[in-house]
Amino acid sequence: MAGSSHGHGHTPAAWTGVIIAFIGFCVAGAFMVMAQPVGFWAGMALTLLGGVVGGIMRAMGLGQPKQTAAVARASASPEPAAAGR
């Protein structure tokens, strides 16, 4: 699968959203260990912000384009023809 050309998640929108969410997760974890609720919730807000930023970037065209059902069927590998027909 690593060599496939589908590119699921390999877009600027996906990378940016995941990086922001990861930083928020680390911030929340650090403040949870330090028993600082305000810092924990700030980290959780940052984690949610990552999803919002990723969604906005995808809406701006920096994510993977949506495929319709017809395009998805057309791009699927065709079945081999039956022998003897």
Order of alpha helices (4+ residues) and beta strands (2+ residues): alpha-alpha-alpha
